[in-house]
């Protein structure tokens, strides 16, 4: 097999980034198998080890090639794509993966519900069979990008007569269906980055089901494990991300420095570097298999660190909680490090909720990583319809 570097060089010889339209370049890159090299051929990959993706990215970056704006389409890349690859039909993979990767179609995640809290398996959004289709009715909440999404990954209740984990089914939902109603949720930051989504007899073809009927919990675990890696295991350089922002603020405000703040900054710098190195190890493990519960530990540590760093930043800047604009906006993505200290402090409060609450993640780490006994669950064997609502 041709060396992956040679493949990239041959691709660039045919598609000069300086003269090729950005979208045409991205489509061609996908077709050449250089989107996800570990994916199968014909689906954006070459069937190569995942670790070789870093070589592809480095070669393309050196050539000035455009990227697919991964922050804007992170839900599609980090959560929908691996789930579709694992459980989707060949027709679904061919239809959905290319525009997902190029960013032509944005994805959102319809998991959380107002009545289920942190217990995803308690969800009540119902899907009932109607011939070759399903009709879905219910409400989802805290849905990032729902206002820009073309597609959604959706978990529903298809059998209320069995225990809650057993009666769930997973679908791909068309967000342009007339039964989908997306409403903004204004947050403490003033923005409406999240949404609540009401589903009323939304028609979904059975061909858009991922996994077997009633197997939605297992499919959802694939999504959630990948989500936590996507949130907590991002690749960043040393002193990148929030620790870089706070360190720059420290250097720019010598009059605000105190010995106590200095000690806190050093401690957080070391923790950030340890987390960065742990992320490298996690991605190396990921290159050899599917993500495991270690991603929960990364996401838990990321949330705590972001909150502590944003709090310290607020203390060493003159602006406090003031930031540029309180106008209700519905952004395409979260610009965490590109905003003001006040915004970062408020937005970081959500880090311990989104992508799995810190409390739930601690349970996962205790039971699946440390091997501690599970908490008593009195509802484990009861039918969902008999649970308190």
C-alpha positions as CSV (number, residue, x, y, z in Angstrom):
1,X,0.0,0.0,0.0
2,X,1.2,3.5,-0.8
3,X,2.6,5.4,2.1
4,X,0.0,7.8,3.5
5,X,2.4,10.8,3.0
6,X,2.7,9.9,-0.7
7,X,-1.1,9.7,-0.9
8,X,-1.4,13.2,0.5
9,X,1.3,14.6,-1.8
10,X,-0.4,13.0,-4.8
11,X,-3.7,14.5,-3.7
12,X,-2.3,17.9,-3.3
13,X,-0.7,17.7,-6.7
14,X,-4.2,17.3,-8.2
15,X,-6.0,19.7,-5.8
16,X,-3.9,22.8,-5.1
17,X,-5.4,24.4,-2.0
18,X,-4.5,27.9,-3.4
19,X,-6.6,27.4,-6.5
20,X,-9.3,24.9,-5.5
21,X,-12.6,26.0,-4.1
22,X,-12.8,25.2,-0.4
23,X,-15.9,22.9,-0.6
24,X,-14.6,21.2,-3.7
25,X,-11.3,20.6,-1.9
26,X,-13.1,19.1,1.1
27,X,-15.3,16.8,-1.0
28,X,-12.3,15.6,-2.9
29,X,-10.3,15.0,0.3
30,X,-13.2,12.8,1.6
31,X,-13.4,10.9,-1.7
32,X,-9.6,10.3,-1.6
33,X,-10.0,8.6,1.8
34,X,-8.2,11.4,3.7
35,X,-11.0,12.5,5.9
36,X,-10.8,9.7,8.5
37,X,-8.1,7.3,7.4
38,X,-9.3,4.6,9.8
39,X,-12.8,4.6,8.2
40,X,-13.4,2.1,5.4
41,X,-12.6,2.9,1.8
42,X,-15.5,4.7,0.1
43,X,-16.6,6.3,3.4
44,X,-13.8,8.9,3.8
45,X,-11.1,6.5,4.8
46,X,-8.5,4.0,3.7
47,X,-8.9,1.3,6.4
48,X,-5.5,2.4,8.0
49,X,-4.6,2.7,11.6
50,X,-6.2,5.8,13.3
51,X,-2.8,7.1,14.3
52,X,-1.9,7.9,10.7
53,X,-4.5,10.6,10.7
54,X,-2.0,12.9,12.4
55,X,0.3,12.5,9.5
56,X,-2.4,13.5,7.1
57,X,-3.4,16.6,9.1
58,X,0.2,17.7,9.4
59,X,0.9,17.4,5.7
60,X,-2.3,19.2,4.7
61,X,-1.7,22.0,7.3
62,X,1.8,22.5,6.0
63,X,0.4,22.9,2.5
64,X,-2.1,25.5,3.7
65,X,-5.2,23.3,3.0
66,X,-8.5,24.4,4.4
67,X,-10.1,22.4,7.3
68,X,-13.8,21.5,7.7
69,X,-14.3,24.0,10.6
70,X,-14.4,21.2,13.2
71,X,-15.6,23.3,16.1
72,X,-18.8,24.2,14.2
73,X,-19.6,20.6,13.3
74,X,-18.2,18.9,16.4
75,X,-21.4,16.9,17.2
76,X,-21.4,15.4,13.8
77,X,-17.7,14.6,13.7
78,X,-17.3,13.4,17.3
79,X,-20.6,11.8,18.1
80,X,-22.8,11.1,15.0
81,X,-20.1,9.8,12.7
82,X,-18.7,7.0,14.9
83,X,-22.3,5.9,15.8
84,X,-23.4,5.9,12.1
85,X,-20.3,3.9,11.2
86,X,-20.9,1.3,13.9
87,X,-24.7,0.9,13.5
88,X,-25.9,2.5,10.3
89,X,-26.8,0.7,7.1
90,X,-24.5,1.0,4.1
91,X,-27.1,3.3,2.5
92,X,-27.1,5.6,5.5
93,X,-23.3,5.7,5.7
94,X,-23.0,6.7,2.1
95,X,-25.8,9.3,2.3
96,X,-24.8,10.9,5.6
97,X,-21.0,10.7,6.2
98,X,-19.7,12.8,3.3
99,X,-21.8,16.0,3.9
100,X,-21.3,15.5,7.7
101,X,-17.5,15.6,7.3
102,X,-17.4,18.5,4.8
103,X,-19.7,20.6,7.0
104,X,-22.5,20.9,4.5
105,X,-24.9,19.3,6.9
106,X,-24.8,20.2,10.6
107,X,-25.8,17.7,13.3
108,X,-27.3,18.0,16.8
109,X,-28.0,15.5,19.6
110,X,-31.6,14.9,20.8
111,X,-30.9,13.0,24.0
112,X,-31.6,15.0,27.2
113,X,-35.2,15.6,28.4
114,X,-36.7,17.8,31.0
115,X,-38.3,14.9,32.8
116,X,-35.3,12.6,32.8
117,X,-32.6,14.7,34.3
118,X,-29.2,13.0,34.3
119,X,-30.8,9.6,33.8
120,X,-30.8,9.2,30.0
121,X,-32.5,5.8,30.3
122,X,-35.6,7.4,31.9
123,X,-36.4,9.4,28.7
124,X,-40.0,9.4,27.6
125,X,-40.1,10.7,24.0
126,X,-42.2,8.0,22.3
127,X,-41.8,6.4,18.9
128,X,-44.6,4.2,17.6
129,X,-44.5,2.1,14.5
130,X,-46.6,3.3,11.5
131,X,-46.0,0.9,8.6
132,X,-42.4,1.4,7.3
133,X,-42.1,4.6,9.4
134,X,-42.1,5.7,13.0
135,X,-44.0,8.6,14.5
136,X,-42.1,10.4,17.3
137,X,-43.6,12.7,19.9
138,X,-41.8,14.3,22.9
139,X,-39.5,17.0,24.1
140,X,-35.8,17.3,24.2
141,X,-33.7,20.0,25.9
142,X,-30.2,21.5,26.1
143,X,-29.8,20.8,22.4
144,X,-26.7,22.6,21.0
145,X,-26.9,23.6,17.3
146,X,-30.5,22.5,16.9
147,X,-31.3,25.9,15.2
148,X,-28.7,25.2,12.5
149,X,-28.9,21.4,12.2
150,X,-30.0,19.4,9.2
151,X,-29.9,16.1,11.1
152,X,-30.1,14.8,14.7
153,X,-29.2,11.7,16.5
154,X,-32.3,10.8,18.5
155,X,-33.0,8.3,21.3
156,X,-36.7,7.4,21.9
157,X,-38.9,5.1,24.0
158,X,-40.4,2.4,21.8
159,X,-41.5,-0.1,24.5
160,X,-42.8,1.3,27.9
161,X,-43.6,-2.2,29.2
162,X,-40.0,-3.3,29.7
163,X,-37.3,-2.0,32.0
164,X,-36.1,1.5,31.0
165,X,-32.8,0.4,29.5
166,X,-34.4,-2.2,27.3
167,X,-37.2,-0.2,25.6
168,X,-35.1,2.4,23.8
169,X,-34.5,2.8,20.1
170,X,-32.1,5.1,18.3
171,X,-32.8,7.0,15.1
172,X,-31.5,9.6,12.7
173,X,-34.0,12.4,12.7
174,X,-34.6,14.9,9.9
175,X,-34.7,18.4,11.5
176,X,-36.6,19.8,8.6
177,X,-39.6,17.7,9.3
178,X,-42.7,19.9,9.9
179,X,-43.2,18.3,13.3
180,X,-39.9,19.6,14.7
181,X,-40.2,22.9,16.6
182,X,-36.9,24.4,17.8
183,X,-37.1,27.1,20.5
184,X,-34.1,29.1,21.9
185,X,-33.1,28.7,25.6
186,X,-31.4,31.9,26.8
187,X,-28.5,31.0,29.1
188,X,-26.7,32.9,31.9
189,X,-24.3,34.2,29.2
190,X,-27.2,36.0,27.4
191,X,-26.8,33.7,24.4
192,X,-29.2,31.0,23.2
193,X,-26.5,28.4,22.2
194,X,-28.8,25.7,23.5
195,X,-32.4,25.0,22.4
196,X,-35.4,23.0,23.5
197,X,-36.9,20.9,20.7
198,X,-40.5,19.8,20.6
199,X,-41.3,16.7,18.4
200,X,-44.9,16.2,17.3
201,X,-45.6,13.1,15.1
202,X,-42.3,13.5,13.4
203,X,-42.1,10.8,10.7
204,X,-38.9,8.8,10.6
205,X,-38.3,6.0,8.1
206,X,-37.4,2.7,9.7
207,X,-34.4,2.8,7.4
208,X,-33.1,5.7,9.5
209,X,-32.9,3.5,12.6
210,X,-29.4,2.8,14.1
211,X,-29.2,-0.6,15.7
212,X,-32.1,-3.0,16.5
213,X,-35.4,-2.0,17.9
214,X,-35.0,-1.8,21.7
215,X,-31.2,-1.6,21.5
216,X,-31.0,2.1,21.8
217,X,-29.2,2.1,25.1
218,X,-26.3,0.2,23.7
219,X,-26.1,2.4,20.6
220,X,-26.3,5.5,22.8
221,X,-23.3,4.3,24.8
222,X,-21.2,4.5,21.6
223,X,-22.3,8.1,21.2
224,X,-21.7,9.1,24.8
225,X,-18.2,7.5,25.0
226,X,-17.2,9.3,21.9
227,X,-18.7,12.5,23.1
228,X,-16.7,12.5,26.3
229,X,-13.5,11.9,24.4
230,X,-14.5,14.8,22.0
231,X,-15.0,17.2,24.9
232,X,-12.2,16.2,27.3
233,X,-9.6,14.7,25.0
234,X,-9.0,17.4,22.4
235,X,-5.6,17.8,21.0
236,X,-4.1,21.1,22.1
237,X,-0.5,22.4,22.3
238,X,1.3,23.1,25.6
239,X,-0.3,26.1,27.3
240,X,-3.1,26.0,24.8
241,X,-6.8,26.5,25.6
242,X,-7.9,28.1,28.9
243,X,-4.6,27.8,30.7
244,X,-3.0,29.8,27.8
245,X,-5.7,32.5,28.1
246,X,-5.3,32.8,31.9
247,X,-1.5,32.8,31.7
248,X,-1.5,35.6,29.2
249,X,-3.9,37.6,31.5
250,X,-1.5,37.0,34.4
251,X,1.5,38.3,32.4
252,X,-0.5,41.4,31.2
253,X,-1.7,42.4,34.7
254,X,1.3,42.6,37.0
255,X,-0.5,44.9,39.4
256,X,-3.2,42.2,40.0
257,X,-0.7,39.5,41.1
258,X,-0.6,38.1,44.6
259,X,1.4,35.2,46.1
260,X,-1.8,33.3,46.6
261,X,-2.9,33.8,43.0
262,X,0.5,32.8,41.8
263,X,0.4,29.5,43.7
264,X,-3.0,28.8,42.3
265,X,-1.9,29.5,38.7
266,X,1.1,27.3,39.0
267,X,-1.0,24.5,40.4
268,X,-3.6,24.8,37.6
269,X,-0.8,25.0,35.0
270,X,0.6,21.7,36.2
271,X,-2.9,20.2,36.2
272,X,-3.6,21.5,32.7
273,X,-0.3,20.0,31.4
274,X,-1.0,16.7,33.1
275,X,-4.5,16.7,31.5
276,X,-3.0,17.5,28.1
277,X,-0.5,14.6,28.4
278,X,-3.3,12.3,29.5
279,X,-5.3,13.3,26.5
280,X,-2.4,12.3,24.2
281,X,-2.4,8.9,25.9
282,X,-6.1,8.6,25.6
283,X,-5.9,9.3,21.8
284,X,-3.2,6.7,21.5
285,X,-5.4,4.2,23.2
286,X,-8.2,5.2,20.9
287,X,-6.1,4.5,17.9
288,X,-6.0,0.9,19.0
289,X,-9.7,0.5,19.7
290,X,-13.0,2.1,20.7
291,X,-13.2,4.7,23.4
292,X,-13.6,3.4,26.9
293,X,-14.7,4.9,30.3
294,X,-11.3,6.7,30.5
295,X,-13.0,9.5,28.4
296,X,-15.3,10.1,31.4
297,X,-12.3,10.9,33.6
298,X,-10.9,13.3,31.0
299,X,-14.2,15.1,30.6
300,X,-14.6,15.3,34.4
301,X,-11.2,16.8,34.8
302,X,-11.7,19.2,31.9
303,X,-14.9,20.6,33.5
304,X,-13.3,21.2,36.9
305,X,-10.2,22.8,35.4
306,X,-12.1,25.1,33.1
307,X,-14.2,26.4,36.1
308,X,-11.2,26.9,38.3
309,X,-9.3,28.7,35.6
310,X,-12.1,31.0,34.6
311,X,-12.6,31.9,38.3
312,X,-8.9,32.8,38.7
313,X,-9.0,34.8,35.4
314,X,-11.8,36.9,36.8
315,X,-9.8,37.8,39.9
316,X,-6.7,39.0,37.9
317,X,-8.6,41.1,35.4
318,X,-10.2,44.6,35.8
319,X,-13.3,43.8,33.8
320,X,-14.9,41.3,36.1
321,X,-18.2,39.9,34.8
322,X,-18.5,42.6,32.2
323,X,-18.3,41.4,28.6
324,X,-19.0,42.7,25.1
325,X,-22.6,42.0,24.4
326,X,-25.6,40.7,26.3
327,X,-27.9,40.7,23.3
328,X,-29.7,37.5,22.7
329,X,-27.8,35.6,20.0
330,X,-28.0,32.1,18.6
331,X,-24.3,31.3,17.7
332,X,-23.2,28.6,15.4
333,X,-20.7,27.4,17.9
334,X,-19.2,28.1,21.3
335,X,-16.3,30.5,21.1
336,X,-15.0,29.8,24.5
337,X,-11.5,31.2,24.4
338,X,-12.2,34.0,21.9
339,X,-14.5,35.9,24.3
340,X,-14.1,38.0,27.4
341,X,-13.3,36.8,30.9
342,X,-16.9,37.4,32.1
343,X,-18.3,35.2,29.4
344,X,-15.8,32.4,30.0
345,X,-16.6,32.4,33.8
346,X,-20.3,32.1,33.2
347,X,-20.1,29.7,30.3
348,X,-17.7,27.4,32.2
349,X,-20.5,26.7,34.7
350,X,-22.1,24.5,32.1
351,X,-19.0,22.3,31.6
352,X,-20.0,20.2,34.5
353,X,-23.5,19.5,33.1
354,X,-23.1,19.1,29.4
355,X,-21.9,15.8,27.9
356,X,-22.8,14.0,31.1
357,X,-22.9,15.6,34.6
358,X,-19.9,15.4,36.8
359,X,-21.9,13.4,39.3
360,X,-22.8,10.7,36.7
361,X,-19.2,10.6,35.4
362,X,-17.9,10.0,38.9
363,X,-20.3,7.0,39.1
364,X,-19.0,5.7,35.8
365,X,-15.4,6.1,36.9
366,X,-16.0,4.4,40.2
367,X,-17.9,1.4,38.8
368,X,-16.2,0.9,35.4
369,X,-12.7,2.1,36.0
370,X,-12.1,1.4,39.7
371,X,-14.3,-1.6,39.9
372,X,-16.3,-0.4,43.0
373,X,-19.7,-1.8,43.7
374,X,-22.6,-0.3,41.8
375,X,-25.0,2.0,43.6
376,X,-28.4,0.3,44.5
377,X,-30.9,0.8,41.7
378,X,-34.4,-0.1,42.8
379,X,-35.8,0.7,39.4
380,X,-33.5,-1.5,37.4
381,X,-36.0,-4.3,36.7
382,X,-39.2,-2.4,36.8
383,X,-41.1,-1.6,33.6
384,X,-40.6,2.0,32.5
385,X,-44.4,2.7,32.6
386,X,-44.4,1.9,36.3
387,X,-41.7,4.3,37.3
388,X,-42.5,7.5,39.1
389,X,-42.9,10.4,36.6
